[in-house]
Amino acid sequence: MSLIDTRHDQIFPVLTAAQVAVARRFAEGPPRSFAGGEEMAAIGQVGAPSFLVLSGQAVIYRRDGAGAKGTVTTHGPGEITGDVSQLGGRGALVEVRAGDEGCEAVCFDAAHLRALIIGSAEIGEAVMRAFILRRMSLLADGGAGSVLLGRPTDPALVRIEGFLTRNGQPYSVHDLHDPEAEGLVQRLGLATEHLPLVLCPGGAVLKAPSDVELAAGLGLMPALDPAELFDVAIVGAGPAGLAAAVYAASEALSVLVLDGQGYGGQAGASARIENYLGFPTGISGHALAGRAFNQAQKFGARIATPLAVRTVDCSGRDQHPPKPFVLTLTDGRTVRARSVVIAAGARYRRLDVPELPTFEGAGVAYWASPVEARLCAGEEVALVGAGNSAGQAIVFLAPRVRHLHVFARGAGLEATMSHYLIDRINALPNVTLHFHTEVTTLSGDAGSGLQGMETRDRSTGETKSWDMRHLFLLIGADPNTGWLDGCPVALDAHGYVRTGEAWDSPTWTALGRAPLTLETSVPGIFAIGDIRAGSAKRVAAAVGDGAQVVASLHRVLAPT
């Protein structure tokens, strides 16, 4: 049974007459009439509104990038159209048309929709639950979103799948070995050098797109006005950044979140987090991040992914009032903010092997998501790492592969991994642990990907060759602070951002105050989460930082 079958009433709630009366007070205008069959919202339309049906019917259609179309449902009086795309004004995944007898409805653009959800807790709960479940249904049931054409093992196709998965976008993959997929490519008049292809639900055809091109094609990139001044720009959409976004936006601050990858950060790649408070059965990092992402959008935070920050102009902080920070993005655009929260987390640490770049995405992976698990299903697999992220990946991968070899430089796991993960790994029959061992050489080529590797026992010097097509590297991370070059934010000896210390400088003397909690050496710039020196490097601690920093933001932003 599909999700729609099992949770129909929650996915398509019907508001009572009293609730409809309340909801109409939040609509952007008077009721509108639509003729029978008239298009009310198109697939791919950016900023498509939601409609609350007052009379008649509105029919919801889904269509994937290859043109396959189906009916999702028919909304009657008291029902509201839309899914989580409407909260952030992103590209719509479904089409809305008036039923045969026409339709009368009131409209809610993103701002009015958020006002409704926040303004009425009862209606907001029903609508948020419905929107989230509708997206889950599109992800699970298929028939909507992008169609990817290519070879399943192509690193570029794997990257695109990873991007769509991280950003909660439905898609399907058509293997070029399938005659139907090959015929589709020929009908489009395209050649194999254009692969992989992305057929967007809105009709655009993208040839081997970058993440930025893909986001633009799907309507995920927000419009940013360089003249707009945000109260706070949050750099990073991991647990810390999303927590700060939720708390800041819910307290009426204007918030922009920037991230070069997608939401979730490193935690978003965790197959299962089992010690996060309130989830006794565990929750995947992606699911946890997805909830926070929707929550932040509900309160009006603007989330721009994949947009990374290249530089921050911190000049003029000793003026009165201080000049806004100017953040230059990797696509050349600029945004301005009165304060900045650094929540950029860390970058995956790389193996010190010269051949590594050849095999990144072609056999070497830095996380274990369902995409990577599908590629190595039933095969012998290697994993390097001894921390909790490695433990979670081992537990996730082992049931899906023939055998899993784990390599660690230390003498055991007890000093670096949670006890419950060690117990679980010891119970896995197809996992072999190799301690005092490091990977020294990778072999293969760019065309065929990783084919083998060599390891060395650090205690005996003995080397061993392995036939291996899949290697997972979970060996920790380094602070992601390279983009701060040119901004005098103080770092510790390991590159993490120092906060809350007393600084002897003319700028602080002129301000007449000491740095606030989580504030860096530059007034108005804060650091939270894993990138902060001395942080606990735990999801719960990062979320705590995100909540705590908002009190300091209010003090900095308050009129003087």
Secondary structure, DSSP 8 states (H G I E B T S, - for coil): --HHHHSHHHHS----HHHHHHHHTTSSSS-EEE-TT-EEE-TT-BT--EEEEEEEEEEEEEEBTT--EEEEEEE-TT-B---THHHHT-B-SEEEEEEEEEEEEEEE-HHHHHHHHHH-HHHHHHHHHHHHHHHHHHHHH-SSBEEEEE-TT-HHHHHHHHHHHHTT--EEEEETTSHHHHHHHHHTT--GGG-SEEE-TTS-EEES--HHHHHHHTT-S----TT-EESEEEE--SHHHHHHHHHHHHTT--EEEE-SS-TTTTGGG-S-B-SSTT-TT-B-HHHHHHHHHHHHHHTT-EEETT--EEEEE-TTTTSSS---EEEEETTS-EEEES-EEE---EEE-----TTHHHHBTTTEESS--HHHHHHTTTSEEEEE--SHHHHHHHHHHGGGSSEEEEE-SSS-STTTS-HHHHHHHHT-TTEEEETTEEEEEEEEETTTEEEEEEEEETTT--EEEEE-S-EEE---EEE--GGGTTS---B-TTS-B--S----SHHHHHHTS---TTB-SSTTEEE-GGGBTT---SHHHHHHHHHHHHHHHHHHHS--
